[in-house]
Amino acid sequence: MVTETALHAGLPNARLPAPPWRRIGHGVWGDVFDLGDGSVLKLVRHHGGIGSGRDILFGEVRALDLLRGLKSPVTTAALHGFGEIDADAPALEDFCGWIRMSRLPGVTASALLADTRSRDDRITIMRRIGEAAGQFHQQSGSLVPEGAGLPDLTARRLSEIADIVPDMRVYCERVDAVLHEGDPHPFLHGDINGGNVVFADPAAPATSAIGLIDLGEAQCGVTEIELRHLHDIASSDARSDGMADAMIEGYAATTGHTPRPELLTAAYCLNTLGTLAIARLGTVPGLDESWARQAAMAALAKLE
């Protein structure tokens, strides 16, 4: 991994405080450092998952600029600066750019669920995630008018998946057709998962303010796409124990819109197809392609 010293020297335009810093995130697309001054530095790789790092970088910058640090009941980070990384910085050759933004305090939903044994408390957390998704849509819908320029990433991502896993092309086209039967919303977070939802007060999740981070997949599209990670956030047996249902119910109670089952199924298929493509790319250590294919086919069977 790149060292903090190399980062500090290689990003003079970012005006970063001197190390030491604390690495708080390491994912498919990049690394995140807590700079210790209330801000974080996010590095974005050239290659990681589906798409390009440059699109991820500027997608997040545009989203943060449109939202301008969305406040209460759902918050997003304030953008402090961003830039591309020069090709003549060999220590940073894996990365295409950087974003510096404010740090949202709190604990991620994944960490909170991992530390919560009570089923009732877990259901409360899942319901709050659904409520937060609904509140975010209400807030972003009033801030970002139709035609603001956010892309419809669904067709693009499915086309990219089909290029990576060609034998799944017909399924990708089917999922795309179903998802485009719904009415689009002008601004979706695009990747609401357990690591991207932050509870400001983990001791009181039922009333805690919630923040959303990692907006590199921000897009317009049907709202059911926003709930595509619901099974992954909850557990492997989410539907049977009511965890996924709680997230759907929280969203419906907040917005007055009950997600359509066929669109939820298609959105989950998009998620599983994406996992299969990432497994084929080999960018996530330990992600087994045969397992990912079985999961995708099991999801697709429900779309018929």
Secondary structure in CASP SS format (residue, H / E / C, confidence):
PFRMAT SS
TARGET T0000
AUTHOR 0000-0000-0000
METHOD secondary structure of the structure
MODEL  1
M C 1.00
V C 1.00
T C 1.00
E H 1.00
T H 1.00
A H 1.00
L H 1.00
H H 1.00
A H 1.00
G H 1.00
L C 1.00
P H 1.00
N H 1.00
A H 1.00
R C 1.00
L C 1.00
P C 1.00
A C 1.00
P C 1.00
P C 1.00
W C 1.00
R E 1.00
R E 1.00
I E 1.00
G E 1.00
H E 1.00
G C 1.00
V C 1.00
W C 1.00
G E 1.00
D E 1.00
V E 1.00
F E 1.00
D E 1.00
L C 1.00
G C 1.00
D C 1.00
G C 1.00
S E 1.00
V E 1.00
L E 1.00
K E 1.00
L E 1.00
V E 1.00
R E 1.00
H C 1.00
H C 1.00
G C 1.00
G C 1.00
I C 1.00
G C 1.00
S C 1.00
G H 1.00
R H 1.00
D H 1.00
I H 1.00
L H 1.00
F H 1.00
G H 1.00
E H 1.00
V H 1.00
R H 1.00
A H 1.00
L H 1.00
D H 1.00
L H 1.00
L H 1.00
R C 1.00
G C 1.00
L C 1.00
K C 1.00
S C 1.00
P C 1.00
V E 1.00
T E 1.00
T C 1.00
A C 1.00
A C 1.00
L E 1.00
H E 1.00
G E 1.00
F E 1.00
G E 1.00
E E 1.00
I C 1.00
D C 1.00
A C 1.00
D C 1.00
A C 1.00
P H 1.00
A H 1.00
L H 1.00
E C 1.00
D C 1.00
F E 1.00
C E 1.00
G E 1.00
W E 1.00
I E 1.00
R E 1.00
M E 1.00
S E 1.00
R C 1.00
L C 1.00
P C 1.00
G C 1.00
V E 1.00
T E 1.00
A H 1.00
S H 1.00
A H 1.00
L H 1.00
L H 1.00
A H 1.00
D C 1.00
T C 1.00
R C 1.00
S C 1.00
R H 1.00
D H 1.00
D H 1.00
R H 1.00
I H 1.00
T H 1.00
I H 1.00
M H 1.00
R H 1.00
R H 1.00
I H 1.00
G H 1.00
E H 1.00
A H 1.00
A H 1.00
G H 1.00
Q H 1.00
F H 1.00
H H 1.00
Q H 1.00
Q H 1.00
S H 1.00
G H 1.00
S H 1.00
L H 1.00
V C 1.00
P C 1.00
E C 1.00
G C 1.00
A C 1.00
G C 1.00
L C 1.00
P C 1.00
D C 1.00
L H 1.00
T H 1.00
A H 1.00
R H 1.00
R H 1.00
L H 1.00
S H 1.00
E H 1.00
I H 1.00
A H 1.00
D H 1.00
I H 1.00
V C 1.00
P H 1.00
D H 1.00
M H 1.00
R H 1.00
V H 1.00
Y H 1.00
C H 1.00
E H 1.00
R H 1.00
V H 1.00
D H 1.00
A H 1.00
V H 1.00
L H 1.00
H C 1.00
E C 1.00
G C 1.00
D C 1.00
P E 1.00
H E 1.00
P E 1.00
F E 1.00
L E 1.00
H C 1.00
G C 1.00
D C 1.00
I C 1.00
N C 1.00
G C 1.00
G C 1.00
N C 1.00
V E 1.00
V E 1.00
F E 1.00
A C 1.00
D C 1.00
P C 1.00
A C 1.00
A C 1.00
P C 1.00
A C 1.00
T C 1.00
S C 1.00
A C 1.00
I E 1.00
G E 1.00
L E 1.00
I C 1.00
D C 1.00
L C 1.00
G C 1.00
E C 1.00
A C 1.00
Q E 1.00
C E 1.00
G E 1.00
V E 1.00
T H 1.00
E H 1.00
I H 1.00
E H 1.00
L H 1.00
R C 1.00
H C 1.00
L H 1.00
H H 1.00
D H 1.00
I H 1.00
A H 1.00
S C 1.00
S C 1.00
D C 1.00
A H 1.00
R H 1.00
S H 1.00
D H 1.00
G C 1.00
M H 1.00
A H 1.00
D H 1.00
A H 1.00
M H 1.00
I H 1.00
E H 1.00
G H 1.00
Y H 1.00
A H 1.00
A H 1.00
T H 1.00
T H 1.00
G C 1.00
H C 1.00
T C 1.00
P C 1.00
R C 1.00
P H 1.00
E H 1.00
L H 1.00
L H 1.00
T H 1.00
A H 1.00
A H 1.00
Y H 1.00
C H 1.00
L H 1.00
N H 1.00
T H 1.00
L H 1.00
G H 1.00
T H 1.00
L H 1.00
A H 1.00
I H 1.00
A H 1.00
R H 1.00
L H 1.00
G C 1.00
T C 1.00
V C 1.00
P C 1.00
G C 1.00
L C 1.00
D C 1.00
E H 1.00
S H 1.00
W H 1.00
A H 1.00
R H 1.00
Q H 1.00
A H 1.00
A H 1.00
M H 1.00
A H 1.00
A H 1.00
L H 1.00
A H 1.00
K C 1.00
L C 1.00
E C 1.00
END
